[in-house]
Amino acid sequence: MKNLVEQINEQIAAFQVNAAAQVEKNNKAAGTRARKAALELSKLLKEFRKVSVSEAKK
């Protein structure tokens, strides 16, 4: 679970950097990277929810 949280934090950081570059500099490639990070973040958060619920039931 600790590894999963680290992966989530990495994706959040990647999203923040790329989203800021898209907004501030109108960088289209950064927008693509931000969307990719958001998609991966969504997957990781769903996995976190599964793991968290199973840990709570123990």
mmCIF file of the N, C-alpha and C atoms, coordinates in Angstrom:
data_MODEL
# 
_entry.id   MODEL 
# 
loop_
_atom_site.group_PDB 
_atom_site.id 
_atom_site.type_symbol 
_atom_site.label_atom_id 
_atom_site.label_alt_id 
_atom_site.label_comp_id 
_atom_site.label_asym_id 
_atom_site.label_entity_id 
_atom_site.label_seq_id 
_atom_site.pdbx_PDB_ins_code 
_atom_site.Cartn_x 
_atom_site.Cartn_y 
_atom_site.Cartn_z 
_atom_site.occupancy 
_atom_site.B_iso_or_equiv 
_atom_site.pdbx_formal_charge 
_atom_site.auth_seq_id 
_atom_site.auth_comp_id 
_atom_site.auth_asym_id 
_atom_site.auth_atom_id 
_atom_site.pdbx_PDB_model_num 
ATOM 1   N N  . MET A 1 1  ? 0.827   -1.187 0.000   1.00 0.00 ? 1  MET A N  1 
ATOM 2   C CA . MET A 1 1  ? 0.000   0.000  0.000   1.00 0.00 ? 1  MET A CA 1 
ATOM 3   C C  . MET A 1 1  ? 0.878   1.261  0.000   1.00 0.00 ? 1  MET A C  1 
ATOM 4   N N  . LYS A 1 2  ? 2.005   1.184  0.695   1.00 0.00 ? 2  LYS A N  1 
ATOM 5   C CA . LYS A 1 2  ? 2.910   2.328  0.735   1.00 0.00 ? 2  LYS A CA 1 
ATOM 6   C C  . LYS A 1 2  ? 3.425   2.655  -0.674  1.00 0.00 ? 2  LYS A C  1 
ATOM 7   N N  . ASN A 1 3  ? 3.745   1.625  -1.441  1.00 0.00 ? 3  ASN A N  1 
ATOM 8   C CA . ASN A 1 3  ? 4.210   1.802  -2.815  1.00 0.00 ? 3  ASN A CA 1 
ATOM 9   C C  . ASN A 1 3  ? 3.130   2.457  -3.672  1.00 0.00 ? 3  ASN A C  1 
ATOM 10  N N  . LEU A 1 4  ? 1.901   2.049  -3.461  1.00 0.00 ? 4  LEU A N  1 
ATOM 11  C CA . LEU A 1 4  ? 0.776   2.601  -4.214  1.00 0.00 ? 4  LEU A CA 1 
ATOM 12  C C  . LEU A 1 4  ? 0.617   4.097  -3.937  1.00 0.00 ? 4  LEU A C  1 
ATOM 13  N N  . VAL A 1 5  ? 0.740   4.483  -2.684  1.00 0.00 ? 5  VAL A N  1 
ATOM 14  C CA . VAL A 1 5  ? 0.639   5.898  -2.314  1.00 0.00 ? 5  VAL A CA 1 
ATOM 15  C C  . VAL A 1 5  ? 1.778   6.697  -2.951  1.00 0.00 ? 5  VAL A C  1 
ATOM 16  N N  . GLU A 1 6  ? 2.966   6.125  -3.004  1.00 0.00 ? 6  GLU A N  1 
ATOM 17  C CA . GLU A 1 6  ? 4.096   6.800  -3.647  1.00 0.00 ? 6  GLU A CA 1 
ATOM 18  C C  . GLU A 1 6  ? 3.839   6.999  -5.136  1.00 0.00 ? 6  GLU A C  1 
ATOM 19  N N  . GLN A 1 7  ? 3.277   5.986  -5.788  1.00 0.00 ? 7  GLN A N  1 
ATOM 20  C CA . GLN A 1 7  ? 2.952   6.101  -7.214  1.00 0.00 ? 7  GLN A CA 1 
ATOM 21  C C  . GLN A 1 7  ? 1.907   7.187  -7.442  1.00 0.00 ? 7  GLN A C  1 
ATOM 22  N N  . ILE A 1 8  ? 0.912   7.260  -6.564  1.00 0.00 ? 8  ILE A N  1 
ATOM 23  C CA . ILE A 1 8  ? -0.125  8.289  -6.674  1.00 0.00 ? 8  ILE A CA 1 
ATOM 24  C C  . ILE A 1 8  ? 0.505   9.673  -6.551  1.00 0.00 ? 8  ILE A C  1 
ATOM 25  N N  . ASN A 1 9  ? 1.390   9.842  -5.572  1.00 0.00 ? 9  ASN A N  1 
ATOM 26  C CA . ASN A 1 9  ? 2.050   11.140 -5.384  1.00 0.00 ? 9  ASN A CA 1 
ATOM 27  C C  . ASN A 1 9  ? 2.892   11.521 -6.592  1.00 0.00 ? 9  ASN A C  1 
ATOM 28  N N  . GLU A 1 10 ? 3.563   10.555 -7.211  1.00 0.00 ? 10 GLU A N  1 
ATOM 29  C CA . GLU A 1 10 ? 4.366   10.830 -8.409  1.00 0.00 ? 10 GLU A CA 1 
ATOM 30  C C  . GLU A 1 10 ? 3.475   11.290 -9.562  1.00 0.00 ? 10 GLU A C  1 
ATOM 31  N N  . GLN A 1 11 ? 2.341   10.641 -9.733  1.00 0.00 ? 11 GLN A N  1 
ATOM 32  C CA . GLN A 1 11 ? 1.432   11.013 -10.822 1.00 0.00 ? 11 GLN A CA 1 
ATOM 33  C C  . GLN A 1 11 ? 0.816   12.390 -10.575 1.00 0.00 ? 11 GLN A C  1 
ATOM 34  N N  . ILE A 1 12 ? 0.516   12.702 -9.317  1.00 0.00 ? 12 ILE A N  1 
ATOM 35  C CA . ILE A 1 12 ? -0.020  14.028 -8.987  1.00 0.00 ? 12 ILE A CA 1 
ATOM 36  C C  . ILE A 1 12 ? 1.007   15.093 -9.347  1.00 0.00 ? 12 ILE A C  1 
ATOM 37  N N  . ALA A 1 13 ? 2.260   14.856 -8.989  1.00 0.00 ? 13 ALA A N  1 
ATOM 38  C CA . ALA A 1 13 ? 3.324   15.814 -9.293  1.00 0.00 ? 13 ALA A CA 1 
ATOM 39  C C  . ALA A 1 13 ? 3.486   15.994 -10.800 1.00 0.00 ? 13 ALA A C  1 
ATOM 40  N N  . ALA A 1 14 ? 3.462   14.875 -11.540 1.00 0.00 ? 14 ALA A N  1 
ATOM 41  C CA . ALA A 1 14 ? 3.593   14.945 -13.000 1.00 0.00 ? 14 ALA A CA 1 
ATOM 42  C C  . ALA A 1 14 ? 2.423   15.718 -13.602 1.00 0.00 ? 14 ALA A C  1 
ATOM 43  N N  . PHE A 1 15 ? 1.228   15.464 -13.094 1.00 0.00 ? 15 PHE A N  1 
ATOM 44  C CA . PHE A 1 15 ? 0.050   16.173 -13.599 1.00 0.00 ? 15 PHE A CA 1 
ATOM 45  C C  . PHE A 1 15 ? 0.167   17.668 -13.337 1.00 0.00 ? 15 PHE A C  1 
ATOM 46  N N  . GLN A 1 16 ? 0.566   18.041 -12.132 1.00 0.00 ? 16 GLN A N  1 
ATOM 47  C CA . GLN A 1 16 ? 0.665   19.462 -11.778 1.00 0.00 ? 16 GLN A CA 1 
ATOM 48  C C  . GLN A 1 16 ? 1.658   20.194 -12.667 1.00 0.00 ? 16 GLN A C  1 
ATOM 49  N N  . VAL A 1 17 ? 2.808   19.591 -12.892 1.00 0.00 ? 17 VAL A N  1 
ATOM 50  C CA . VAL A 1 17 ? 3.841   20.226 -13.719 1.00 0.00 ? 17 VAL A CA 1 
ATOM 51  C C  . VAL A 1 17 ? 3.343   20.407 -15.147 1.00 0.00 ? 17 VAL A C  1 
ATOM 52  N N  . ASN A 1 18 ? 2.779   19.340 -15.717 1.00 0.00 ? 18 ASN A N  1 
ATOM 53  C CA . ASN A 1 18 ? 2.358   19.403 -17.114 1.00 0.00 ? 18 ASN A CA 1 
ATOM 54  C C  . ASN A 1 18 ? 1.115   20.263 -17.313 1.00 0.00 ? 18 ASN A C  1 
ATOM 55  N N  . ALA A 1 19 ? 0.190   20.221 -16.374 1.00 0.00 ? 19 ALA A N  1 
ATOM 56  C CA . ALA A 1 19 ? -1.006  21.062 -16.491 1.00 0.00 ? 19 ALA A CA 1 
ATOM 57  C C  . ALA A 1 19 ? -0.622  22.532 -16.405 1.00 0.00 ? 19 ALA A C  1 
ATOM 58  N N  . ALA A 1 20 ? 0.300   22.862 -15.533 1.00 0.00 ? 20 ALA A N  1 
ATOM 59  C CA . ALA A 1 20 ? 0.754   24.250 -15.413 1.00 0.00 ? 20 ALA A CA 1 
ATOM 60  C C  . ALA A 1 20 ? 1.437   24.710 -16.700 1.00 0.00 ? 20 ALA A C  1 
ATOM 61  N N  . ALA A 1 21 ? 2.246   23.840 -17.288 1.00 0.00 ? 21 ALA A N  1 
ATOM 62  C CA . ALA A 1 21 ? 2.922   24.191 -18.543 1.00 0.00 ? 21 ALA A CA 1 
ATOM 63  C C  . ALA A 1 21 ? 1.908   24.416 -19.658 1.00 0.00 ? 21 ALA A C  1 
ATOM 64  N N  . GLN A 1 22 ? 0.856   23.612 -19.666 1.00 0.00 ? 22 GLN A N  1 
ATOM 65  C CA . GLN A 1 22 ? -0.168  23.784 -20.695 1.00 0.00 ? 22 GLN A CA 1 
ATOM 66  C C  . GLN A 1 22 ? -0.901  25.111 -20.511 1.00 0.00 ? 22 GLN A C  1 
ATOM 67  N N  . VAL A 1 23 ? -1.275  25.411 -19.290 1.00 0.00 ? 23 VAL A N  1 
ATOM 68  C CA . VAL A 1 23 ? -2.041  26.627 -19.023 1.00 0.00 ? 23 VAL A CA 1 
ATOM 69  C C  . VAL A 1 23 ? -1.186  27.881 -19.215 1.00 0.00 ? 23 VAL A C  1 
ATOM 70  N N  . GLU A 1 24 ? 0.019   27.864 -18.654 1.00 0.00 ? 24 GLU A N  1 
ATOM 71  C CA . GLU A 1 24 ? 0.854   29.062 -18.670 1.00 0.00 ? 24 GLU A CA 1 
ATOM 72  C C  . GLU A 1 24 ? 1.536   29.313 -20.007 1.00 0.00 ? 24 GLU A C  1 
ATOM 73  N N  . LYS A 1 25 ? 1.983   28.236 -20.657 1.00 0.00 ? 25 LYS A N  1 
ATOM 74  C CA . LYS A 1 25 ? 2.778   28.391 -21.875 1.00 0.00 ? 25 LYS A CA 1 
ATOM 75  C C  . LYS A 1 25 ? 2.063   27.900 -23.127 1.00 0.00 ? 25 LYS A C  1 
ATOM 76  N N  . ASN A 1 26 ? 0.821   27.452 -22.957 1.00 0.00 ? 26 ASN A N  1 
ATOM 77  C CA . ASN A 1 26 ? 0.033   26.909 -24.066 1.00 0.00 ? 26 ASN A CA 1 
ATOM 78  C C  . ASN A 1 26 ? 0.796   25.776 -24.763 1.00 0.00 ? 26 ASN A C  1 
ATOM 79  N N  . ASN A 1 27 ? 1.432   24.931 -23.954 1.00 0.00 ? 27 ASN A N  1 
ATOM 80  C CA . ASN A 1 27 ? 2.238   23.819 -24.445 1.00 0.00 ? 27 ASN A CA 1 
ATOM 81  C C  . ASN A 1 27 ? 1.328   22.615 -24.687 1.00 0.00 ? 27 ASN A C  1 
ATOM 82  N N  . LYS A 1 28 ? 1.092   22.297 -25.953 1.00 0.00 ? 28 LYS A N  1 
ATOM 83  C CA . LYS A 1 28 ? 0.164   21.216 -26.304 1.00 0.00 ? 28 LYS A CA 1 
ATOM 84  C C  . LYS A 1 28 ? 0.686   19.851 -25.876 1.00 0.00 ? 28 LYS A C  1 
ATOM 85  N N  . ALA A 1 29 ? 1.975   19.619 -25.984 1.00 0.00 ? 29 ALA A N  1 
ATOM 86  C CA . ALA A 1 29 ? 2.556   18.337 -25.580 1.00 0.00 ? 29 ALA A CA 1 
ATOM 87  C C  . ALA A 1 29 ? 2.406   18.138 -24.073 1.00 0.00 ? 29 ALA A C  1 
ATOM 88  N N  . ALA A 1 30 ? 2.545   19.212 -23.319 1.00 0.00 ? 30 ALA A N  1 
ATOM 89  C CA . ALA A 1 30 ? 2.362   19.120 -21.867 1.00 0.00 ? 30 ALA A CA 1 
ATOM 90  C C  . ALA A 1 30 ? 0.917   18.779 -21.537 1.00 0.00 ? 30 ALA A C  1 
ATOM 91  N N  . GLY A 1 31 ? -0.014  19.270 -22.327 1.00 0.00 ? 31 GLY A N  1 
ATOM 92  C CA . GLY A 1 31 ? -1.422  18.928 -22.142 1.00 0.00 ? 31 GLY A CA 1 
ATOM 93  C C  . GLY A 1 31 ? -1.659  17.441 -22.331 1.00 0.00 ? 31 GLY A C  1 
ATOM 94  N N  . THR A 1 32 ? -1.011  16.878 -23.336 1.00 0.00 ? 32 THR A N  1 
ATOM 95  C CA . THR A 1 32 ? -1.119  15.441 -23.587 1.00 0.00 ? 32 THR A CA 1 
ATOM 96  C C  . THR A 1 32 ? -0.547  14.650 -22.417 1.00 0.00 ? 32 THR A C  1 
ATOM 97  N N  . ARG A 1 33 ? 0.601   15.090 -21.922 1.00 0.00 ? 33 ARG A N  1 
ATOM 98  C CA . ARG A 1 33 ? 1.206   14.404 -20.775 1.00 0.00 ? 33 ARG A CA 1 
ATOM 99  C C  . ARG A 1 33 ? 0.343   14.546 -19.530 1.00 0.00 ? 33 ARG A C  1 
ATOM 100 N N  . ALA A 1 34 ? -0.288  15.699 -19.342 1.00 0.00 ? 34 ALA A N  1 
ATOM 101 C CA . ALA A 1 34 ? -1.166  15.915 -18.187 1.00 0.00 ? 34 ALA A CA 1 
ATOM 102 C C  . ALA A 1 34 ? -2.379  14.986 -18.259 1.00 0.00 ? 34 ALA A C  1 
ATOM 103 N N  . ARG A 1 35 ? -2.947  14.837 -19.450 1.00 0.00 ? 35 ARG A N  1 
ATOM 104 C CA . ARG A 1 35 ? -4.100  13.930 -19.608 1.00 0.00 ? 35 ARG A CA 1 
ATOM 105 C C  . ARG A 1 35 ? -3.692  12.488 -19.348 1.00 0.00 ? 35 ARG A C  1 
ATOM 106 N N  . LYS A 1 36 ? -2.507  12.105 -19.801 1.00 0.00 ? 36 LYS A N  1 
ATOM 107 C CA . LYS A 1 36 ? -2.011  10.749 -19.559 1.00 0.00 ? 36 LYS A CA 1 
ATOM 108 C C  . LYS A 1 36 ? -1.819  10.524 -18.059 1.00 0.00 ? 36 LYS A C  1 
ATOM 109 N N  . ALA A 1 37 ? -1.243  11.498 -17.378 1.00 0.00 ? 37 ALA A N  1 
ATOM 110 C CA . ALA A 1 37 ? -1.035  11.392 -15.931 1.00 0.00 ? 37 ALA A CA 1 
ATOM 111 C C  . ALA A 1 37 ? -2.371  11.320 -15.203 1.00 0.00 ? 37 ALA A C  1 
ATOM 112 N N  . ALA A 1 38 ? -3.360  12.083 -15.673 1.00 0.00 ? 38 ALA A N  1 
ATOM 113 C CA . ALA A 1 38 ? -4.684  12.062 -15.047 1.00 0.00 ? 38 ALA A CA 1 
ATOM 114 C C  . ALA A 1 38 ? -5.333  10.699 -15.208 1.00 0.00 ? 38 ALA A C  1 
ATOM 115 N N  . LEU A 1 39 ? -5.178  10.095 -16.368 1.00 0.00 ? 39 LEU A N  1 
ATOM 116 C CA . LEU A 1 39 ? -5.737  8.768  -16.602 1.00 0.00 ? 39 LEU A CA 1 
ATOM 117 C C  . LEU A 1 39 ? -5.068  7.730  -15.708 1.00 0.00 ? 39 LEU A C  1 
ATOM 118 N N  . GLU A 1 40 ? -3.756  7.795  -15.613 1.00 0.00 ? 40 GLU A N  1 
ATOM 119 C CA . GLU A 1 40 ? -3.020  6.863  -14.750 1.00 0.00 ? 40 GLU A CA 1 
ATOM 120 C C  . GLU A 1 40 ? -3.380  7.094  -13.287 1.00 0.00 ? 40 GLU A C  1 
ATOM 121 N N  . LEU A 1 41 ? -3.542  8.340  -12.913 1.00 0.00 ? 41 LEU A N  1 
ATOM 122 C CA . LEU A 1 41 ? -3.929  8.678  -11.546 1.00 0.00 ? 41 LEU A CA 1 
ATOM 123 C C  . LEU A 1 41 ? -5.300  8.099  -11.215 1.00 0.00 ? 41 LEU A C  1 
ATOM 124 N N  . SER A 1 42 ? -6.198  8.179  -12.155 1.00 0.00 ? 42 SER A N  1 
ATOM 125 C CA . SER A 1 42 ? -7.531  7.602  -11.963 1.00 0.00 ? 42 SER A CA 1 
ATOM 126 C C  . SER A 1 42 ? -7.443  6.105  -11.691 1.00 0.00 ? 42 SER A C  1 
ATOM 127 N N  . LYS A 1 43 ? -6.628  5.415  -12.459 1.00 0.00 ? 43 LYS A N  1 
ATOM 128 C CA . LYS A 1 43 ? -6.448  3.964  -12.269 1.00 0.00 ? 43 LYS A CA 1 
ATOM 129 C C  . LYS A 1 43 ? -5.848  3.669  -10.901 1.00 0.00 ? 43 LYS A C  1 
ATOM 130 N N  . LEU A 1 44 ? -4.842  4.447  -10.521 1.00 0.00 ? 44 LEU A N  1 
ATOM 131 C CA . LEU A 1 44 ? -4.185  4.228  -9.234  1.00 0.00 ? 44 LEU A CA 1 
ATOM 132 C C  . LEU A 1 44 ? -5.131  4.502  -8.064  1.00 0.00 ? 44 LEU A C  1 
ATOM 133 N N  . LEU A 1 45 ? -5.965  5.523  -8.201  1.00 0.00 ? 45 LEU A N  1 
ATOM 134 C CA . LEU A 1 45 ? -6.906  5.837  -7.127  1.00 0.00 ? 45 LEU A CA 1 
ATOM 135 C C  . LEU A 1 45 ? -7.962  4.747  -6.975  1.00 0.00 ? 45 LEU A C  1 
ATOM 136 N N  . LYS A 1 46 ? -8.383  4.159  -8.072  1.00 0.00 ? 46 LYS A N  1 
ATOM 137 C CA . LYS A 1 46 ? -9.327  3.042  -7.994  1.00 0.00 ? 46 LYS A CA 1 
ATOM 138 C C  . LYS A 1 46 ? -8.681  1.848  -7.300  1.00 0.00 ? 46 LYS A C  1 
ATOM 139 N N  . GLU A 1 47 ? -7.418  1.594  -7.622  1.00 0.00 ? 47 GLU A N  1 
ATOM 140 C CA . GLU A 1 47 ? -6.688  0.506  -6.979  1.00 0.00 ? 47 GLU A CA 1 
ATOM 141 C C  . GLU A 1 47 ? -6.512  0.794  -5.491  1.00 0.00 ? 47 GLU A C  1 
ATOM 142 N N  . PHE A 1 48 ? -6.217  2.042  -5.158  1.00 0.00 ? 48 PHE A N  1 
ATOM 143 C CA . PHE A 1 48 ? -6.076  2.426  -3.753  1.00 0.00 ? 48 PHE A CA 1 
ATOM 144 C C  . PHE A 1 48 ? -7.370  2.174  -2.994  1.00 0.00 ? 48 PHE A C  1 
ATOM 145 N N  . ARG A 1 49 ? -8.476  2.504  -3.619  1.00 0.00 ? 49 ARG A N  1 
ATOM 146 C CA . ARG A 1 49 ? -9.773  2.296  -2.967  1.00 0.00 ? 49 ARG A CA 1 
ATOM 147 C C  . ARG A 1 49 ? -9.991  0.814  -2.681  1.00 0.00 ? 49 ARG A C  1 
ATOM 148 N N  . LYS A 1 50 ? -9.674  -0.039 -3.648  1.00 0.00 ? 50 LYS A N  1 
ATOM 149 C CA . LYS A 1 50 ? -9.823  -1.485 -3.450  1.00 0.00 ? 50 LYS A CA 1 
ATOM 150 C C  . LYS A 1 50 ? -8.960  -1.971 -2.291  1.00 0.00 ? 50 LYS A C  1 
ATOM 151 N N  . VAL A 1 51 ? -7.696  -1.569 -2.292  1.00 0.00 ? 51 VAL A N  1 
ATOM 152 C CA . VAL A 1 51 ? -6.764  -2.001 -1.261  1.00 0.00 ? 51 VAL A CA 1 
ATOM 153 C C  . VAL A 1 51 ? -7.194  -1.456 0.106   1.00 0.00 ? 51 VAL A C  1 
ATOM 154 N N  . SER A 1 52 ? -7.598  -0.212 0.135   1.00 0.00 ? 52 SER A N  1 
ATOM 155 C CA . SER A 1 52 ? -8.005  0.421  1.379   1.00 0.00 ? 52 SER A CA 1 
ATOM 156 C C  . SER A 1 52 ? -9.219  -0.278 1.987   1.00 0.00 ? 52 SER A C  1 
ATOM 157 N N  . VAL A 1 53 ? -10.195 -0.606 1.160   1.00 0.00 ? 53 VAL A N  1 
ATOM 158 C CA . VAL A 1 53 ? -11.398 -1.289 1.650   1.00 0.00 ? 53 VAL A CA 1 
ATOM 159 C C  . VAL A 1 53 ? -11.036 -2.673 2.168   1.00 0.00 ? 53 VAL A C  1 
ATOM 160 N N  . SER A 1 54 ? -10.190 -3.395 1.458   1.00 0.00 ? 54 SER A N  1 
ATOM 161 C CA . SER A 1 54 ? -9.812  -4.736 1.912   1.00 0.00 ? 54 SER A CA 1 
ATOM 162 C C  . SER A 1 54 ? -9.007  -4.683 3.203   1.00 0.00 ? 54 SER A C  1 
ATOM 163 N N  . GLU A 1 55 ? -8.165  -3.651 3.368   1.00 0.00 ? 55 GLU A N  1 
ATOM 164 C CA . GLU A 1 55 ? -7.410  -3.504 4.608   1.00 0.00 ? 55 GLU A CA 1 
ATOM 165 C C  . GLU A 1 55 ? -8.330  -3.159 5.775   1.00 0.00 ? 55 GLU A C  1 
ATOM 166 N N  . ALA A 1 56 ? -9.358  -2.363 5.509   1.00 0.00 ? 56 ALA A N  1 
ATOM 167 C CA . ALA A 1 56 ? -10.289 -1.962 6.562   1.00 0.00 ? 56 ALA A CA 1 
ATOM 168 C C  . ALA A 1 56 ? -11.124 -3.147 7.051   1.00 0.00 ? 56 ALA A C  1 
ATOM 169 N N  . LYS A 1 57 ? -11.333 -4.127 6.193   1.00 0.00 ? 57 LYS A N  1 
ATOM 170 C CA . LYS A 1 57 ? -12.153 -5.285 6.563   1.00 0.00 ? 57 LYS A CA 1 
ATOM 171 C C  . LYS A 1 57 ? -11.391 -6.304 7.391   1.00 0.00 ? 57 LYS A C  1 
ATOM 172 N N  . LYS A 1 58 ? -10.078 -6.160 7.471   1.00 0.00 ? 58 LYS A N  1 
ATOM 173 C CA . LYS A 1 58 ? -9.274  -7.139 8.231   1.00 0.00 ? 58 LYS A CA 1 
ATOM 174 C C  . LYS A 1 58 ? -9.456  -6.971 9.711   1.00 0.00 ? 58 LYS A C  1 
# 
